[in-house]
């Protein structure tokens, strides 16, 4: 992978930027196309980046798809547009209008796809049961990108609650970042799920390292064209309650977090228990991960700098 150009869709986002940094630390090169989401040019921009990357790399190109229009609660038309963009890129590769990638990674959502499943902890073999349009769209996206398995190795990464420096503060997502923002501004944050709700929080740099290691394993173990895509959960595998998270934030911030219990139409799409366990390539998960306290501190410092520079959401 070190001599290859990796096209990172969403390279300016939380996970995408971390993957680009990890690739760079390993001596690789990443390409971050500017994608005009919601327009017909979105797929064209990605295909163009793929052609350029393949033309300038002796070892071809790989695809890391880490962003799009969809978030929890997104409008159905936005989700449909994102799926259409993915479909157009896949069609271009299969039709020969874009070079075949050496490997493909798609960042899916464990929380969205397993939201309605039963009997946690959920593994790669657990049935997927989304409770909302966002989770259903993630599964549709997985299906579209899985079509590339006809010509290339494909890794579908179902990722836990990702957090860390670099979260877009203009978007109402990422509880850890929202708590850090609340603390910096000393404004209360609304929490619309029970405090005993269990979630798995994975620090973004740890996730990026895991993704790059998994991509390398993917290529090493690929059985050839037509092999089934690999589905892997990326998680800390140490779920904590919202109450515990608030306690860790209080310890890091040195003061009480301002929280008010709120209501939201999205609450019925949230599972009480989302413990996760990966049984696919478990040896990759045997590593030291960033502690929750250290991750909260790093996120808080970045949020504080962002607000001080007038770039807050």
C-alpha positions in Angstrom: 0.0 0.0 0.0 2.9 2.4 0.6 3.6 3.0 -3.1 -0.1 3.4 -3.9 -2.4 6.4 -4.2 -5.5 6.0 -2.0 -8.5 8.0 -3.0 -10.3 9.1 0.2 -13.9 10.2 -0.4 -14.6 12.5 2.5 -10.9 13.1 3.2 -11.7 16.3 5.0 -14.0 14.7 7.5 -13.4 13.0 10.8 -12.5 9.6 9.7 -11.3 10.5 6.2 -8.7 13.0 7.5 -7.4 10.5 10.1 -7.0 7.9 7.4 -5.1 10.3 5.2 -2.8 11.1 8.2 -2.3 7.4 8.9 -1.5 6.6 5.2 1.0 9.5 5.2 2.7 8.2 8.4 3.2 4.9 6.5 4.8 6.5 3.6 1.8 6.4 1.4 0.0 9.1 -0.6 -3.7 10.0 -0.4 -5.9 11.9 -2.8 -8.8 13.9 -1.5 -11.2 14.8 -4.3 -13.5 17.8 -3.8 -16.9 16.2 -4.2 -19.9 18.4 -5.1 -22.4 16.3 -3.1 -26.0 16.4 -4.3 -25.1 17.1 -8.0 -24.4 14.9 -11.0 -20.8 15.9 -10.8 -20.2 14.1 -7.5 -19.6 10.7 -9.2 -17.6 12.4 -11.9 -15.3 14.0 -9.4 -14.6 10.7 -7.7 -14.0 8.8 -11.0 -11.7 11.6 -12.2 -9.7 11.3 -9.0 -9.4 7.6 -9.4 -8.1 8.0 -13.0 -5.6 10.6 -11.9 -4.4 8.5 -9.0 -4.0 5.3 -11.1 -2.1 7.2 -13.7 0.4 8.6 -11.3 0.9 5.6 -9.1 3.1 2.6 -10.0 0.9 0.4 -7.8 -2.5 1.5 -8.9 -5.1 3.0 -6.6 -7.3 2.1 -3.7 -10.7 3.6 -2.6 -11.6 4.6 1.0 -15.2 5.8 1.1 -15.7 7.7 4.4 -18.3 10.4 3.8 -21.5 11.4 2.1 -24.7 13.4 2.5 -26.4 11.0 5.0 -26.6 11.5 8.7 -29.2 10.3 11.2 -32.4 12.1 10.5 -31.3 13.1 7.0 -34.0 13.7 4.3 -34.8 10.7 2.2 -33.8 12.5 -1.0 -30.4 13.2 0.4 -29.9 9.5 1.2 -31.1 8.5 -2.2 -28.7 11.0 -3.8 -25.8 9.5 -1.9 -26.7 6.0 -3.0 -27.0 7.2 -6.6 -23.5 8.6 -6.4 -22.1 5.4 -5.1 -24.0 3.4 -7.7 -22.6 5.7 -10.5 -19.0 5.2 -9.3 -19.4 1.4 -9.1 -21.0 1.3 -12.5 -18.1 3.3 -14.0 -15.6 0.8 -12.6 -17.5 -2.3 -13.7 -18.0 -0.7 -17.2 -14.3 0.0 -17.6 -14.8 3.7 -17.5 -12.6 3.9 -14.4 -9.6 1.9 -13.4 -10.1 -1.2 -11.2 -9.0 -0.4 -7.6 -6.6 -2.7 -5.8 -8.8 -2.6 -2.7 -12.1 -0.9 -1.5 -13.1 0.2 2.0 -16.5 1.6 2.9 -17.2 3.2 6.3 -20.6 2.0 7.3 -22.4 2.4 10.7 -22.7 -0.3 13.3 -25.1 1.7 15.4 -27.4 2.3 12.5 -27.4 -1.2 11.0 -27.8 -3.1 14.3 -30.2 -0.6 16.0 -33.1 -3.0 15.9 -31.2 -6.2 16.4 -31.5 -8.4 19.5 -29.2 -10.3 21.8 -26.1 -8.0 22.1 -23.2 -8.0 21.8 -23.6 -7.8 18.1 -21.0 -9.4 15.8 -20.5 -9.5 12.1 -22.8 -12.5 12.0 -25.7 -10.8 13.8 -28.8 -10.0 11.7 -28.9 -6.3 10.7 -32.1 -4.5 11.6 -32.1 -0.8 11.0 -34.7 1.3 12.7 -34.6 4.3 10.5 -33.9 5.5 6.9 -30.3 6.3 7.7 -29.5 2.7 8.8 -31.4 1.3 5.8 -29.4 3.6 3.5 -26.1 2.3 5.0 -27.1 -1.2 4.1 -28.1 -0.1 0.6 -24.7 1.6 0.2 -23.0 -1.6 1.4 -24.9 -3.6 -1.3 -23.8 -1.2 -4.0 -20.1 -1.2 -3.1 -20.2 -5.0 -2.6 -20.7 -5.2 -6.4 -17.1 -4.2 -6.8 -16.2 -7.6 -5.3 -16.5 -8.9 -8.8 -13.2 -7.3 -9.7 -11.5 -6.2 -6.4 -11.3 -7.0 -2.7 -14.0 -5.1 -0.7 -14.0 -4.3 3.1 -17.3 -3.1 4.6 -16.4 -1.6 8.0 -19.3 -1.2 10.4 -17.9 1.4 12.8 -18.9 2.1 16.4 -19.5 5.7 17.7 -16.5 7.5 16.3 -15.2 10.5 18.1 -12.1 12.7 18.3 -10.6 16.0 17.0 -11.9 17.0 13.7 -15.7 16.4 14.1 -17.7 19.0 12.1 -19.2 21.1 14.9 -21.7 22.6 12.5 -23.4 19.2 12.4 -25.6 18.1 15.3 -23.8 14.7 15.6 -21.1 13.1 17.8 -22.1 13.1 21.5 -18.5 13.5 22.7 -17.9 16.5 20.5 -21.2 18.0 21.5 -20.4 17.6 25.2 -17.0 19.3 24.6 -18.7 22.1 22.8 -21.2 22.5 25.6 -18.5 22.7 28.2 -16.5 25.2 26.2 -19.5 27.5 25.7 -21.0 26.6 29.1 -24.3 25.9 27.5 -26.5 22.9 28.3 -26.8 20.0 25.9 -29.9 18.1 25.3 -29.7 14.3 25.8 -32.8 12.4 24.4 -31.9 8.9 25.4 -31.8 7.2 28.8 -28.6 7.6 30.8 -28.2 3.8 31.0 -28.0 3.6 27.2 -24.9 1.7 26.2 -22.6 2.8 23.4 -19.2 1.8 22.1 -16.9 4.9 21.6 -13.9 4.5 19.3 -11.2 7.2 19.0 -10.8 8.3 15.4 -7.0 7.8 15.3 -7.3 4.2 16.6 -10.0 3.5 14.0 -7.8 4.9 11.1 -4.9 2.6 12.2 -7.3 -0.3 12.3 -8.7 0.4 8.9 -5.2 0.6 7.3 -4.2 -2.6 8.9 -7.4 -4.3 7.8 -7.0 -3.0 4.3 -3.5 -4.6 4.2 -5.0 -7.9 5.5 -7.7 -7.7 2.9 -5.2 -7.7 0.1 -3.1 -10.4 1.6 -6.1 -12.8 2.0 -8.1 -12.0 -1.1 -9.2 -15.1 -2.8 -9.7 -13.4 -6.2 -12.4 -11.8 -8.3 -15.8 -12.8 -7.1 -14.8 -13.4 -3.5 -17.4 -12.2 -1.0 -16.8 -8.8 0.6 -15.4 -8.9 4.1 -17.6 -7.3 6.8 -15.7 -6.2 9.9 -16.9 -4.3 13.0 -14.5 -1.5 14.1 -15.1 -0.8 17.8 -13.3 -0.5 21.2 -15.5 -3.5 22.3 -15.8 -1.8 25.6 -19.3 -0.2 25.8 -20.1 2.4 28.4 -23.3 4.1 29.5 -24.2 7.7 28.8 -24.0 8.2 32.6 -20.4 6.9 32.6 -19.5 9.1 29.7 -20.9 12.1 31.5 -18.8 11.2 34.5 -15.6 10.9 32.5 -16.3 14.3 30.9 -16.8 15.8 34.4 -13.4 14.3 35.5 -11.7 15.6 32.4 -13.3 19.1 32.4 -13.0 19.5 36.1 -16.6 20.7 36.4 -20.2 19.4 36.0 -21.5 18.9 32.5 -24.6 20.9 31.8 -27.2 18.4 30.6 -30.9 18.6 30.2 -33.1 15.6 29.3 -34.8 16.3 26.0 -37.1 14.7 23.5 -36.5 14.0 19.9 -38.3 12.2 17.1 -35.0 10.2 16.5 -35.3 8.6 20.0 -37.3 5.7 18.7 -34.4 4.9 16.3 -31.9 4.5 19.2 -31.3 1.1 20.8 -30.7 0.9 24.5 -27.9 -1.6 24.3 -25.4 -1.4 21.4 -22.5 -3.5 22.7 -20.3 -4.7 19.8 -17.8 -7.5 19.4 -15.8 -8.4 16.3 -15.2 -12.0 15.4 -13.6 -11.3 12.0 -9.8 -10.9 12.1 -9.9 -10.5 15.9 -6.1 -10.5 16.0 -6.2 -7.0 14.5 -8.1 -5.8 17.5 -5.5 -6.9 20.0 -3.8 -3.6 20.5 -3.8 -0.8 23.1 -6.5 1.8 22.3 -6.8 5.4 23.4 -8.5 5.6 26.8 -11.9 7.4 26.9 -10.5 10.1 29.2 -7.5 10.8 26.9 -9.8 10.9 23.9 -12.2 13.3 25.5 -9.3 15.6 26.5 -7.9 15.6 22.9 -11.4 16.3 21.5 -12.0 19.0 24.1 -8.7 20.8 23.3 -9.5 20.8 19.6 -13.0 22.1 20.2 -11.6 24.9 22.5 -9.1 26.0 19.7 -11.8 25.9 17.1 -14.1 28.1 19.1 -11.2 30.5 20.0 -10.5 30.9 16.3 -14.1 31.6 15.5 -14.7 28.5 13.5 -17.2 26.8 15.8 -20.6 25.5 14.6 
